[in-house]
Amino acid sequence: ELFQKHNDDVFSLIGKTKAKVTYQKYEVTRKHMASFVKSKYNLSDVCLKEINHMFIIDFEVYLMTTGKCGANTTAKFMQFFKRIILIARNNGWITADPFANYKIRLKKVDRGYLTQEEIGKIMQKKFRAEHIRTSFDGNLWILDKYKGTLPEGMILPVPSNQKMNAYLK
């Protein structure tokens, strides 16, 4: 119930102080939590006071097994869940911190680097409207986002050298 209220609040702030993607991440976490509570306890909700260290460990295991989440994805979901617990503590609804002896660990991932040849291929690629395909949700979201807003029939924005340097910093 608290998770849903939090997500509703985040949803109402989209475009003001929150991004849509933030809401989506919290909502995916809430759905995983609901599935976990249903599978583990056969309930639709649990009392905040019942959330303890073992509950957190069981949720983590659930995410990595049934949820098929990797270590870092699981860690991010746990960070979102911890935020909900913090809200409960700040409101006095719970007194103990179930995350007190739990460490959220993000693993460093070496994503590698592009070769000079790969960079060259990307730089030479000419993007045209017919190359944009329908995404998993059925929308042409890139095309719709920039359609009619870019000069000279460009499909994707090209940042200025100054802006690119700022991003790199």
Residue, then its C-alpha position, 0 to 999 in steps of 0.5 A: e500500500l505504501f509502495q503504491k502511494h509512493n509510486d502514485d506520488v512519483f507519477s504525479l511529479i513526472g515532468k516537474t521534479k521526476a522523470k518518467v523513467t524514475y516512475q517506471k523503475y519504482e513501478v517495476t520494483r513494486k510489481h516484483m515486490a507484489s509477486f514476491v509477497k504473493s509467491k512467498y506468503n500467498l498474500s496481496d500485501v504485508c504489514l510494514k512491521e513484518i518486514n525484517h532482515m530475513f524478508i529482505i534476504d528472501f526478496e533478494v533471492y527471489l529477484m535473482t532466481t524467480g525474477k531472473c535479475g542480475a546482481n546489479t539489477t537486484a541491487k538497484f531494486m533493493q535501493f528502490f525498496k530501501r527508499i520505501i522503508l525509509i519513508a515508513r521509518n521517517n513517518g514512525w510506522i516502523t521503528a527498527d531498520p530492516f536494512a540495518n545489517y544489509k549491504i547493497r552491493l553494486k558490482k563494477v562492470d567492465r563494459g569494454y571500449l569501442t575500437q577506432e573502427e567501430i567508432g568510425k562506422i558509427m560516425q559514418k552511419k546515415f540515419r534515415a526515417e525508414h531505418i527506425r523500427t517499431s520498439f517493443d511497446g509498439n511505438l516509434w518513440i525516437l521518431d515521434k520525440y524528435k519529429g519536426t524539431l530538428p534542422e535539415g531533415m535530421i532524425l536524431p539530434v547532434p550535440s554541439n562540440q561544447k555540449m559533448n565536451a560538457y557531457l564527457k566531463 
